[in-house]
Amino acid sequence: MNWPFPSGARRYLVGGAVRDALLGLPPGDFDYVVVGATPAQMLAAGFKQVGRDFPVFLHPDSGEEHALARTERKSGHGYTGFVVHAAPSVTLEEDLSRRDFTINAIARAEDGSLVDPFGGARDIETRVLRHVGAAFVEDPLRVLRAARFMARLAPLGFTVAPETLALMQQMAASGELAALVPERVWQELAKALRSRAPSAFLRTLREAGALREVLPEIDALYGVPQRADYHPEVDTGTHVELVCDMAATLLPGDDLIGFAALCHDLGKALTPTDQWPRHVMHEQRGVAPVTALSQRLKVPNEHRELAVLTCREHLNVHRIAELKPATVHALIARCDGFRKPGRIDQLATVCEADARGRTGHADAAYPQARTLRKLHAAAQAVRSDTIASQGHTGPAFGEAMRKARIAAIAAAMADAAAVRS
């Protein structure tokens, strides 16, 4: 690669690319730290500065990020209260010392040698997520980052170091998590939902006492019992963990499906205790907390809408074989499935994750998903120009379309019944 730096400057590959290579995983972005250079020298070499709070530059050829080595000093509350110092005199070890976890505080020199002052390579070998130093407590976002890393690394055998978990518990108890802005909480949650094991995100936050601070609607589900004949895992919080992991299995990397899976049973936390373990009307009760959580975290509208309709409709999908054609049509219409047909496929996927996200049911068949998709396709096949050719206009056109779609659903149901018989 073209190396336009001034004499004396040194660059090191840092962060995720080094960590993932040691884990045997495909690398993501390549980020570098530059030691011994000034912003003026970087600009003179053709780099483009993009960092506002600290000097970060884009390489003129590759576009890869190069940040000047820097230190950070706590100056206020929350995760934004830091004073940043970048200068040619800042050493690589000083830069690495400000990082969150030892596995992220490893650098690779141009000759391929590792610079690992905090034992990150050893922690990768022993599968431990450990904080770098005492400054970890200065940034409350690191509690969420630890949980998010566990969503990715738990399937590889990682655990949180006891001393790191103790610091996370201290941070959660301090009230510092209240300083996190909603957008950052959502970013970490979305990344966790795109990971292999979102359940590890929830468990890690709960062990740290942080789940009730950042996601109280989810935390409230733990300890709420369900009927063991339907839910062998009994505990609703455990069920949601299983559903989130199943959603990640069915559609890896899809936080839209993941968020709907996370929220589908929020209404069970509102069931009066004298009605336990039954949860009559939990679908309707759940709409309000799903909406509140979405608004608080500034969740994208598409995520909120799918989560709300999944919360409201998932039991209807589970019993779709029992529904009348007109009821199926009404279900599709409530989901805006004629105008946004993709929603029905998404709903079917989340409902499958719900059904299979139960102890002992991970490999169970879920024919309801196929049925819903088939009935929706039959209704979608009704052509508006055919209805218009029959002379229907205005409200009469809409009613004729509805009846034709219901008839198409009925025919598809009859075909399915004939196949089963």
C-alpha positions in Angstrom: 0.0 0.0 0.0 1.1 3.5 -0.6 2.6 4.8 2.6 2.6 8.6 2.5 3.5 9.4 6.1 6.3 11.7 7.1 9.5 10.2 8.4 9.3 8.9 11.9 5.6 8.2 11.9 4.5 4.6 12.5 1.1 3.0 12.0 -0.4 -0.1 13.5 -3.5 -2.1 12.7 -5.8 -2.0 15.8 -9.1 -3.1 17.1 -11.5 -5.6 15.5 -9.4 -6.6 12.6 -6.6 -7.8 14.9 -9.0 -9.5 17.3 -11.0 -11.3 14.6 -7.8 -12.5 12.9 -6.7 -14.1 16.2 -10.2 -15.6 16.6 -10.0 -17.0 13.0 -13.0 -14.9 11.9 -13.3 -12.8 8.7 -12.0 -9.3 9.4 -14.3 -6.3 9.2 -13.0 -2.8 8.7 -9.3 -2.1 8.9 -8.6 0.7 11.3 -5.2 2.1 12.1 -3.6 4.2 14.8 -0.7 6.5 13.8 2.0 7.3 16.3 4.4 10.2 15.9 2.5 12.5 13.5 0.6 15.8 13.7 -2.7 16.7 12.0 -0.8 19.1 9.8 1.5 16.4 8.6 -1.4 14.0 7.9 -3.1 16.7 5.8 0.0 17.5 4.0 0.4 13.8 3.1 -3.0 13.9 1.4 -5.2 12.5 4.2 -8.7 13.8 4.7 -9.7 14.7 8.2 -13.1 13.4 9.3 -13.0 13.4 13.1 -14.4 16.4 14.9 -13.7 15.5 18.5 -10.3 13.9 17.8 -8.1 13.6 14.7 -9.2 10.8 12.5 -8.1 10.7 8.8 -9.0 8.8 5.7 -6.1 7.3 3.7 -6.0 9.1 0.3 -5.9 5.7 -1.6 -7.7 3.1 0.4 -10.1 5.3 2.4 -9.2 3.4 5.5 -9.4 5.2 8.9 -6.2 6.3 10.5 -6.5 7.9 14.0 -3.7 9.7 15.7 -2.6 8.1 18.9 -4.5 9.8 21.8 -5.4 9.7 25.4 -8.7 10.5 27.1 -9.5 12.0 30.5 -12.8 11.9 32.2 -14.3 15.5 32.5 -18.0 15.0 33.2 -20.9 12.5 33.4 -21.9 10.0 30.9 -19.9 8.7 27.9 -19.4 12.1 26.2 -17.6 13.8 29.1 -14.0 13.3 28.0 -11.1 15.5 27.2 -9.1 14.1 24.3 -5.4 14.7 23.8 -3.6 13.7 20.6 0.0 14.5 20.0 3.1 13.0 18.5 4.4 12.2 22.0 1.4 9.9 22.8 2.7 6.3 22.8 1.0 3.3 21.3 0.6 1.7 24.8 -1.0 4.9 26.0 -3.5 4.8 23.1 -4.2 1.1 23.7 -4.8 1.7 27.5 -7.9 3.8 26.8 -9.6 1.0 25.0 -12.4 -1.0 26.6 -11.4 -4.7 26.5 -8.1 -6.4 26.3 -9.1 -8.3 23.2 -9.6 -4.9 21.5 -6.3 -3.5 22.8 -4.0 -5.4 20.6 -2.0 -3.8 17.7 -0.3 -5.3 14.8 2.9 -3.6 13.4 3.7 -3.3 9.7 6.1 -6.3 10.1 3.2 -8.5 11.5 4.4 -8.5 15.1 1.8 -8.0 17.8 1.9 -5.3 20.5 -0.2 -6.6 23.3 0.6 -4.8 26.6 -2.6 -6.0 28.4 -2.7 -9.7 27.5 -5.5 -9.6 25.0 -4.1 -12.5 23.0 -4.1 -14.6 26.1 -7.7 -13.7 26.9 -8.6 -14.7 23.3 -7.0 -18.1 23.9 -8.8 -18.5 27.3 -12.1 -17.0 25.9 -12.4 -14.2 28.5 -13.8 -10.8 28.0 -11.9 -8.6 30.4 -11.6 -4.8 30.8 -8.3 -3.1 30.2 -8.1 -0.9 33.3 -9.8 1.1 36.0 -10.8 3.8 33.4 -13.4 1.3 32.2 -15.9 2.7 34.8 -15.7 6.2 33.2 -17.8 5.3 30.2 -21.2 3.8 30.9 -21.6 2.8 27.2 -19.1 0.0 27.9 -21.6 -1.9 29.9 -23.7 -2.2 26.8 -20.7 -2.9 24.7 -19.7 -5.8 27.0 -23.2 -7.3 26.6 -23.1 -6.8 22.8 -19.7 -8.4 22.5 -21.1 -11.4 24.5 -23.9 -11.7 21.9 -21.2 -12.3 19.4 -18.6 -14.2 21.4 -20.6 -16.4 23.8 -21.1 -19.0 21.0 -17.3 -19.1 20.8 -17.1 -20.0 24.5 -16.4 -16.5 26.0 -17.4 -15.5 29.5 -17.1 -12.1 31.2 -14.2 -11.9 33.7 -15.6 -11.7 37.3 -13.8 -8.5 38.0 -15.2 -6.9 34.8 -18.7 -8.0 35.8 -18.2 -6.5 39.2 -17.3 -3.2 37.6 -20.4 -3.4 35.4 -22.6 -4.0 38.4 -21.0 -1.0 40.1 -21.6 1.2 37.0 -25.3 0.1 36.8 -25.8 0.8 40.5 -24.2 4.3 40.2 -27.0 5.7 37.9 -24.5 6.5 35.2 -26.5 4.5 32.6 -29.2 7.1 32.8 -26.7 9.4 30.9 -26.8 7.2 27.8 -28.7 8.8 24.9 -31.4 6.6 23.3 -29.8 6.4 19.9 -26.6 4.8 21.4 -28.7 2.3 23.4 -30.5 1.4 20.2 -27.3 1.1 18.2 -25.9 -1.4 20.7 -29.2 -3.3 20.9 -29.5 -3.5 17.2 -25.9 -4.9 16.9 -26.7 -7.5 19.5 -29.9 -8.5 17.7 -27.8 -9.0 14.5 -25.4 -11.3 16.4 -25.5 -15.1 16.8 -26.7 -15.1 20.4 -28.9 -12.1 21.4 -29.8 -14.0 24.5 -26.2 -13.4 25.8 -26.8 -9.7 25.5 -29.9 -9.9 27.7 -28.3 -12.3 30.2 -25.1 -10.2 30.5 -27.0 -7.0 31.1 -29.2 -8.8 33.7 -26.3 -10.2 35.5 -24.8 -6.7 35.7 -28.1 -5.2 37.0 -28.3 -3.1 33.9 -31.2 -4.6 32.0 -33.7 -3.0 34.3 -32.0 0.3 33.7 -31.9 0.3 29.9 -34.7 -2.2 29.0 -37.1 -2.3 31.9 -39.9 -3.7 29.7 -37.7 -6.8 29.0 -36.4 -7.1 32.5 -40.0 -7.3 33.8 -40.5 -10.6 31.9 -38.1 -12.5 34.1 -39.8 -14.4 36.9 -43.1 -14.3 35.1 -44.3 -18.0 34.7 -46.1 -19.5 31.7 -48.0 -22.7 31.4 -45.5 -25.5 31.3 -47.5 -27.6 28.9 -47.0 -24.8 26.3 -43.7 -23.5 27.6 -41.4 -26.1 29.2 -39.0 -23.3 30.0 -41.8 -21.7 32.1 -40.0 -18.4 32.7 -41.1 -15.7 30.2 -37.7 -14.0 30.2 -36.0 -17.3 29.3 -38.6 -17.8 26.5 -37.8 -14.4 25.0 -34.1 -15.3 25.0 -34.9 -18.5 23.1 -37.1 -16.6 20.6 -34.4 -14.0 19.9 -31.8 -16.7 19.3 -34.2 -18.6 17.1 -34.9 -15.4 15.1 -31.1 -14.9 14.7 -31.0 -18.5 13.4 -33.8 -18.1 10.9 -32.6 -14.8 9.5 -29.0 -14.1 10.6 -28.1 -10.5 10.9 -31.7 -9.1 10.7 -32.4 -6.7 13.6 -35.9 -6.0 12.2 -37.0 -9.5 12.8 -34.9 -9.6 16.0 -36.6 -6.6 17.5 -40.1 -8.0 16.9 -39.0 -11.2 18.5 -37.7 -9.4 21.5 -40.9 -7.5 22.0 -43.6 -10.0 21.1 -44.5 -11.0 24.7 -44.1 -7.8 26.6 -47.8 -8.0 27.6 -47.1 -11.0 29.8 -45.4 -8.7 32.3 -48.7 -6.9 32.8 -50.8 -10.0 33.5 -52.3 -9.8 37.0 -50.4 -12.3 39.2 -53.6 -14.0 40.3 -54.0 -15.1 36.7 -50.6 -16.7 36.3 -49.5 -18.8 34.6 -52.2 -18.0 32.0 -51.9 -14.8 30.1 -55.2 -13.9 28.6 -55.2 -10.8 26.4 -51.4 -10.4 26.7 -51.3 -9.6 23.0 -53.4 -6.5 23.5 -51.7 -5.5 26.7 -48.3 -5.7 25.1 -48.9 -3.0 22.5 -48.5 -0.1 25.0 -45.1 -1.2 26.3 -43.8 -2.1 22.8 -44.8 1.4 21.7 -43.2 3.0 24.8 -40.0 1.2 24.4 -39.8 2.0 20.7 -40.4 5.7 21.4 -37.9 5.9 24.2 -35.1 4.4 22.2 -36.1 6.2 19.0 -36.4 2.9 17.2 -36.9 3.1 13.4 -40.6 3.3 12.4 -40.4 0.0 10.5 -39.1 -1.8 13.5 -41.7 -0.3 15.8 -44.6 -1.2 13.4 -43.5 -4.8 12.9 -43.0 -5.2 16.6 -46.5 -3.9 17.4 -48.3 -6.0 14.8 -46.4 -9.1 15.9 -47.3 -8.5 19.5 -50.9 -8.0 18.6 -51.3 -10.8 16.0 -48.9 -13.7 16.9 -51.5 -15.9 18.5 -53.8 -15.4 15.5 -51.0 -16.7 13.3 -50.4 -19.7 15.6 -54.0 -20.7 15.2 -54.4 -19.7 11.5 -55.8 -23.1 10.5 -58.8 -22.4 12.8 -59.6 -19.0 11.3 -62.3 -18.3 8.8 -61.3 -16.8 5.4 -62.8 -13.4 6.3 -60.8 -13.4 9.5 -57.6 -14.2 7.7 -58.3 -11.4 5.3 -58.9 -9.0 8.2 -55.6 -10.1 9.8 -53.7 -9.4 6.6 -55.4 -6.0 6.2 -54.6 -5.0 9.8 -51.0 -5.7 9.1 -51.2 -3.5 5.9 -50.2 -6.7 4.1 -51.8 -5.7 0.8 -49.9 -2.4 0.6 -46.7 -3.7 2.2 -46.7 -7.4 1.3 -43.3 -8.0 2.9 -44.8 -7.6 6.3 -46.6 -10.9 6.1 -43.5 -12.8 5.4 -41.8 -11.0 8.3 -44.7 -11.7 10.6 -44.6 -15.4 9.6 -40.9 -15.6 10.4 -41.2 -14.0 13.9 -44.1 -16.3 14.7 -42.0 -19.3 13.7 -39.2 -18.0 16.0 -41.8 -17.7 18.8 -43.1 -21.3 18.3 -39.7 -22.8 18.0 -38.1 -20.6 20.7 -39.3 -23.0 23.5 -37.3 -25.6 25.3 -37.5 -28.9 23.3 -39.1 -27.2 20.2 -36.1 -25.8 18.3 -36.5 -28.4 15.6 -40.3 -28.5 15.5 -42.2 -27.9 12.3 -44.2 -24.7 12.0 -46.7 -25.2 9.1 -48.5 -22.0 10.1 -45.9 -19.9 8.5 -46.3 -21.7 5.2 -50.1 -21.5 5.5 -50.0 -17.7 6.1 -47.8 -17.1 3.2 -49.9 -19.2 0.9 -53.2 -17.5 1.9 -51.6 -14.1 1.5 -50.3 -15.0 -1.9 -53.8 -16.2 -2.9 -55.3 -12.9 -1.8 -52.6 -10.9 -3.5 -53.3 -12.7 -6.8 -56.7 -11.0 -7.1 -56.2 -8.3 -9.8 -57.7 -4.9 -9.3 -58.2 -4.5 -13.1 -60.4 -7.6 -13.1 -62.6 -6.0 -10.4 -62.7 -2.7 -12.2 -63.7 -4.4 -15.4 -66.8 -5.6 -13.7 -68.0 -2.0 -13.4 -67.2 -1.5 -9.7 -66.2 2.0 -8.6 -65.8 4.0 -5.4 -66.7 2.1 -2.2 -68.2 -0.7 -4.2 -64.8 -1.4 -5.7 -63.2 -1.8 -2.3 -66.0 -4.1 -1.1 -65.7 -6.2 -4.3 -62.0 -6.5 -3.9 -62.4 -7.6 -0.3 -65.0 -10.3 -1.2 -62.8 -11.5 -4.1 -59.8 -11.8 -1.8 -61.8 -13.6 0.8 -63.0 -16.0 -1.9 -59.4 -16.6 -3.0 -58.3 -17.3 0.6 -61.3 -19.8 1.0 -60.2 -21.6 -2.2 -56.6 -21.8 -1.0 -57.8 -23.2 2.3 -60.0 -25.8 0.5 -57.0 -26.8 -1.6 -54.9 -27.2 1.5 -57.5 -29.3 3.2 -57.9 -31.5 0.1 -54.1 -32.1 0.1 -54.1 -33.0 3.8 -57.0 -35.5 3.3 
